[in-house]
Amino acid sequence: QAEEELREAGARQALQLQEMGRRERLLRADLARAKQQLESFKTQVMRVCSPAAAGKAITEQQVIEKVRQVCDKSQQSHEREKCLQDEISSRLAKEKEVSANAEAFNKSVQELQ
């Protein structure tokens, strides 16, 4: 019975590892998407702020407002990136812990056999 319980626990941990890996991939994809959006937004702002690109002169106030918007968006993106990086790090640590536990369970099962 103890052997069966250990096997079940090992199987549960394997499923947890798979789920954590899936979540990590999703977080990394979100992070990459956020970076792409930031770069795209920066490019758009530069086009808007450049009189040559806009095809007409723009006011100083418009440029200041666009730069403010870029700064705000950049700050938000950096904060989101930091949160995502922290979450990835946390999940990696949990994954290592679960993996170590799974190895210990497998070793215990082998010893019981």
C-alpha positions as CSV (number, residue, x, y, z in Angstrom):
1,Q,0.0,0.0,0.0
2,A,2.8,2.4,0.8
3,E,4.4,1.6,-2.5
4,E,1.2,2.4,-4.3
5,E,0.8,5.7,-2.4
6,L,4.3,6.6,-3.4
7,R,3.6,5.9,-7.0
8,E,0.5,8.0,-6.9
9,A,2.3,10.8,-5.3
10,G,5.0,10.6,-7.9
11,A,2.4,10.7,-10.7
12,R,0.7,13.7,-9.1
13,Q,4.1,15.5,-9.0
14,A,4.8,14.7,-12.6
15,L,1.5,16.2,-13.5
16,Q,2.3,19.3,-11.4
17,L,5.6,19.6,-13.2
18,Q,4.0,19.5,-16.6
19,E,1.4,22.1,-15.6
20,M,4.2,24.4,-14.2
21,G,6.1,24.0,-17.5
22,R,3.0,24.9,-19.5
23,R,2.5,28.0,-17.3
24,E,6.1,29.0,-17.6
25,R,5.8,28.8,-21.4
26,L,2.7,31.0,-21.3
27,L,4.4,33.5,-19.1
28,R,7.4,33.7,-21.4
29,A,5.1,34.1,-24.4
30,D,3.3,37.0,-22.5
31,L,6.6,38.6,-21.7
32,A,7.8,38.4,-25.4
33,R,4.5,39.8,-26.5
34,A,4.7,42.7,-24.1
35,K,8.2,43.5,-25.3
36,Q,7.0,43.5,-28.9
37,Q,4.1,45.8,-28.1
38,L,6.4,48.2,-26.3
39,E,8.8,48.3,-29.3
40,S,5.9,48.8,-31.7
41,F,4.4,51.5,-29.6
42,K,7.8,53.3,-29.5
43,T,8.1,53.1,-33.2
44,Q,4.6,54.6,-33.6
45,V,5.3,57.4,-31.3
46,M,8.5,58.3,-33.1
47,R,6.5,58.4,-36.4
48,V,3.9,60.7,-34.8
49,C,6.6,62.9,-33.2
50,S,8.6,63.3,-36.4
51,P,7.3,66.1,-38.7
52,A,8.7,64.3,-41.7
53,A,6.9,61.1,-40.9
54,A,3.6,62.8,-40.1
55,G,3.8,65.0,-43.2
56,K,3.0,68.1,-41.2
57,A,4.4,70.1,-38.3
58,I,3.3,69.1,-34.8
59,T,3.2,71.3,-31.7
60,E,5.6,71.0,-28.9
61,Q,2.8,70.1,-26.6
62,Q,1.8,67.2,-28.8
63,V,5.4,65.9,-28.7
64,I,5.6,66.3,-24.9
65,E,2.3,64.4,-24.5
66,K,3.4,61.6,-26.8
67,V,6.7,61.4,-24.9
68,R,4.8,61.2,-21.6
69,Q,2.6,58.5,-23.0
70,V,5.7,56.5,-24.1
71,C,7.3,57.0,-20.7
72,D,4.1,55.8,-18.9
73,K,3.7,52.8,-21.2
74,S,7.4,52.0,-20.8
75,Q,7.2,52.1,-17.0
76,Q,4.1,49.9,-17.0
77,S,5.9,47.4,-19.4
78,H,9.0,47.3,-17.2
79,E,6.9,46.7,-14.1
80,R,5.0,44.0,-15.9
81,E,8.2,42.5,-17.2
82,K,9.6,42.4,-13.7
83,C,6.5,40.8,-12.3
84,L,6.6,38.2,-15.1
85,Q,10.3,37.5,-14.5
86,D,9.7,37.2,-10.7
87,E,6.8,34.8,-11.4
88,I,9.0,32.7,-13.8
89,S,11.8,32.6,-11.2
90,S,9.3,31.5,-8.5
91,R,7.8,28.8,-10.8
92,L,11.3,27.5,-11.7
93,A,12.2,27.2,-8.0
94,K,8.9,25.4,-7.4
95,E,9.6,23.1,-10.4
96,K,13.0,22.3,-9.0
97,E,11.5,21.5,-5.6
98,V,8.8,19.3,-7.1
99,S,11.4,17.6,-9.3
100,A,13.6,16.9,-6.3
101,N,10.6,15.5,-4.4
102,A,9.6,13.3,-7.3
103,E,13.2,11.9,-7.4
104,A,13.0,11.2,-3.7
105,F,9.7,9.4,-4.1
106,N,11.0,7.4,-7.0
107,K,14.1,6.5,-5.0
108,S,11.8,5.4,-2.1
109,V,9.7,3.3,-4.4
110,Q,12.8,1.6,-5.7
111,E,14.1,1.0,-2.2
112,L,10.7,-0.5,-1.3
113,Q,10.9,-2.9,-4.2
